[in-house]
Amino acid sequence: MKIHPVAAWAALAFASLGVLLGGAELMVVAIALPSIVADFGGWADLARVSWIVNAYLLAYVVAMPLAGRGADLWGAMRLYVVALLLFVIGSLGAGLARMAGPEDGLTWLIAARVVQGFGGGALVPLSMALASHLFTGRARSTALGSRARRRTSAWPSARHTARGCC
């Protein structure tokens, strides 16, 4: 695919924002989890409440290899848009789950988190596939490297903390 370099970098930046949203979603829910659980009846049913996080993670991981293969078959750009739409639809469903009441709302929230997870998990390999399709030669290496750098930007602080450095 031949595209102007500025347009290619803009497309990669857009793809990176989608991946950022997918990753940030897990942190946002982890921080808000006590409030979310209180809205759905408390911690009495911990086995069900844990699926608020687990459903997203499971779908996120399952979607990754499927999205990579799907990109080979149907194109990374098309599937990226579908994955972003799935993530948005799942987010909307999760936001509206409270309207269904405590019991049904929790079920609705967990189902919405599965949809969100499929979309968010697919965004990661699809953004990498987009980077490899949009660029050639040294520009491809730079694009893939910049994607990896943004993806792992929090790792050095975690490494220093693990060694007792900071």
C-alpha positions in Angstrom: 0.0 0.0 0.0 1.5 3.3 -1.1 0.6 6.3 1.1 2.1 9.7 1.9 4.4 9.4 4.9 2.5 12.1 6.9 -0.8 10.2 6.3 0.9 7.0 7.3 2.2 8.5 10.6 -1.2 10.0 11.2 -2.9 6.6 10.7 -0.3 5.0 13.1 -1.0 7.7 15.7 -4.7 7.0 15.5 -4.1 3.3 15.8 -1.9 3.9 18.9 -4.7 5.9 20.5 -7.1 3.0 20.1 -4.6 0.7 21.8 -4.1 3.2 24.6 -7.8 3.2 25.2 -8.0 -0.6 25.3 -5.1 -0.7 27.8 -6.3 2.2 30.0 -9.8 0.6 30.3 -8.4 -2.1 32.6 -6.7 0.4 34.9 -9.8 2.6 35.0 -12.0 -0.4 36.0 -9.5 -1.6 38.6 -9.5 1.9 40.2 -13.3 2.2 40.0 -14.1 -1.4 41.0 -15.1 -0.8 44.6 -17.7 1.8 43.4 -18.9 -0.4 40.6 -19.4 -3.4 43.0 -21.3 -1.1 45.4 -23.7 -0.1 42.6 -24.4 -3.8 41.8 -25.2 -5.0 45.3 -21.8 -5.3 47.1 -19.2 -7.9 47.5 -21.6 -10.7 48.7 -21.2 -12.6 45.4 -17.5 -12.3 44.9 -17.4 -15.1 42.3 -19.6 -13.1 39.9 -18.1 -9.7 40.7 -14.6 -11.0 39.8 -15.9 -11.5 36.2 -16.1 -7.8 35.7 -12.3 -7.9 35.3 -11.8 -11.5 34.2 -14.3 -11.3 31.3 -12.4 -8.4 29.8 -9.0 -10.1 30.3 -10.1 -13.4 28.9 -11.7 -11.9 25.8 -8.7 -9.5 25.4 -6.3 -12.5 25.2 -8.5 -14.6 23.0 -8.9 -11.8 20.5 -5.2 -11.3 19.9 -4.3 -14.3 17.7 -7.7 -14.3 16.1 -7.2 -10.6 15.0 -3.8 -11.3 13.7 -5.1 -14.1 11.4 -8.1 -12.1 10.5 -5.9 -9.2 9.4 -4.2 -11.6 7.0 -7.5 -12.7 5.5 -9.6 -9.5 5.5 -7.2 -6.6 5.9 -5.9 -4.9 9.0 -7.6 -1.5 8.4 -11.0 -3.0 8.0 -10.7 -5.2 11.1 -9.2 -2.3 13.1 -12.3 -0.3 12.5 -14.5 -3.3 13.5 -12.4 -3.8 16.7 -12.7 -0.2 17.6 -16.5 -0.3 17.0 -16.7 -3.4 19.2 -14.8 -1.6 21.9 -17.1 1.4 21.7 -20.2 -0.8 21.7 -18.9 -2.7 24.7 -18.1 0.5 26.5 -21.6 1.8 25.8 -23.2 -1.4 27.1 -21.0 -1.3 30.3 -22.1 2.3 30.9 -25.7 1.5 30.5 -25.6 -1.7 32.6 -26.5 0.1 35.8 -29.9 0.9 34.4 -30.8 -2.8 34.4 -30.7 -3.0 38.2 -28.3 -4.8 40.6 -28.9 -8.5 39.5 -29.5 -8.1 35.7 -27.1 -5.1 35.6 -24.1 -7.2 36.7 -24.9 -9.8 34.0 -25.2 -7.0 31.4 -21.9 -5.4 32.6 -20.0 -8.7 32.4 -21.4 -9.4 28.8 -20.5 -5.8 27.8 -17.0 -6.3 29.2 -16.6 -9.4 27.0 -17.5 -7.4 23.9 -15.1 -4.6 25.1 -12.3 -7.1 25.6 -12.7 -8.6 22.2 -12.4 -5.2 20.6 -9.6 -4.0 22.9 -7.6 -7.2 22.5 -7.9 -7.1 18.7 -6.6 -3.5 18.6 -3.1 -4.5 19.7 -2.1 -6.9 16.9 -4.1 -4.9 14.3 -2.2 -1.7 15.1 1.1 -3.6 14.6 -0.2 -5.1 11.3 -1.2 -1.6 10.2 2.3 -0.3 11.0 3.9 -3.1 9.0 1.5 -2.4 6.0 1.8 1.4 6.0 5.6 1.6 6.0 8.5 0.0 4.1 12.2 -0.3 4.7 13.7 1.7 7.6 10.5 3.6 8.1 8.8 0.2 9.0 11.5 -0.4 11.6 11.0 3.0 13.1 7.2 2.7 13.1 7.2 -0.7 14.8 9.8 0.5 17.2 7.8 3.5 18.2 4.7 1.3 18.7 6.7 -1.0 21.0 8.2 1.9 22.9 4.8 3.4 23.6 3.4 0.0 24.6 6.2 -0.6 27.1 6.8 2.9 28.4 5.9 1.9 32.0 8.2 -1.1 32.2 11.5 0.7 33.3 9.8 2.1 36.4 8.5 -1.3 37.3 11.9 -2.9 36.7 13.6 -0.3 39.0 11.0 -0.8 41.7 11.4 -4.6 41.6 15.1 -4.2 42.2 14.5 -1.9 45.1 16.1 0.9 43.2 13.4 3.6 43.7 
